[in-house]
Amino acid sequence: MGKNREALQDEWKQLNEKPVDLFEWRVDYFENIRDVDLIVDIAKEMHQETKRPLLFTKRSEEEGGQAVSFKENEVVQLYESVIESNAVHGVDIELRQPEKNTLHLIDQARNQEIDVILSYHNFTETPSAQQLEEKICEAVELGADVAKIAVMPQSKTDVITLLQVTEKMSRTISIPLISMAMGTNGIMTRLAGGVFGSALTFASGAQSSAPGQVPVEDVEQVLRILRKNMGS
Ligand SMILES: O=C1C[C@@](O)(C(=O)O)C[C@@H](O)[C@@H]1O
């Protein structure tokens, strides 16, 4: 989440010491977001220095990202250059992007053997199970490698809805599903979502990129206990 190269270097140096399987670069926090060459250069360095897969994400303001006045075609151009550079292993594209842009980027990513996560975030509420299932199906139908949904629960019942959808859809669809409920109510989904079929969890490193994220060391402790006692 660093806003410049130095801040990013500091972050990944700290995180290199931690039990992290992959890094996400939330480029919407980067102050030179229009400098594509610089971004590609940093992505290459980040991968080299962290020796772990890199997920590249430009989150929109509507879905919890920083306010960056970026037009849709600028998002496409940024992703095109990053995919082309082969410096990242995965890109996160929001389902809200126009379909033709998404299909174009998926095509390009496939040529470079880069995975595409198609994502949906709702920072205000938890839509119905049916609506969430539709979002996941949309991601599958568009050709995602991974589908992701993040919602804001207003109650514990909302958390159960998210988990129920995760349990059902992770058994039904042919690609991995990542899910989480945000905020304090949702913390247990970040720790035990895997039990219900979520393929990955986001933890905070130097900073937190979404409400309810738990420090990576704490997440790792819980995952270790679950793996040890559940035998997976
Ligand atoms: O999509 C996600 C998940 C997330 O929103 C979370 O709730 O942990 C954090 C984002 O940085 C990431 O891109």
The ligand as an SDF file (V2000), in Angstrom:
LIG
                    3D

 13 13  0  0  0  0  0  0  0  0999 V2000
  -10.2010   -7.7700   -2.4340 O   0  0  0  0  0  0  0  0  0  0  0  0
   -9.4600   -7.7030   -1.4980 C   0  0  0  0  0  0  0  0  0  0  0  0
   -9.8590   -8.1450   -0.1880 C   0  0  0  0  0  0  0  0  0  0  0  0
   -9.8950   -6.9900    0.7480 C   0  0  0  0  0  0  0  0  0  0  0  0
  -10.9410   -6.1110    0.3830 O   0  0  0  0  0  0  0  0  0  0  0  0
  -10.2130   -7.5060    2.1500 C   0  0  0  0  0  0  0  0  0  0  0  0
  -11.3360   -7.3350    2.5960 O   0  0  0  0  0  0  0  0  0  0  0  0
   -9.3170   -8.0940    2.7660 O   0  0  0  0  0  0  0  0  0  0  0  0
   -8.5660   -6.2740    0.7190 C   0  0  0  0  0  0  0  0  0  0  0  0
   -8.1720   -5.8360   -0.6680 C   0  0  0  0  0  0  0  0  0  0  0  0
   -6.8830   -5.2440   -0.6500 O   0  0  0  0  0  0  0  0  0  0  0  0
   -8.1660   -7.0010   -1.5960 C   0  0  0  0  0  0  0  0  0  0  0  0
   -7.9430   -6.5670   -2.9100 O   0  0  0  0  0  0  0  0  0  0  0  0
  1  2  2  0
  2  3  1  0
  2 12  1  0
  3  4  1  0
  4  5  1  0
  4  6  1  0
  4  9  1  0
  6  7  2  0
  6  8  1  0
  9 10  1  0
 10 11  1  0
 10 12  1  0
 12 13  1  0
M  END
$$$$
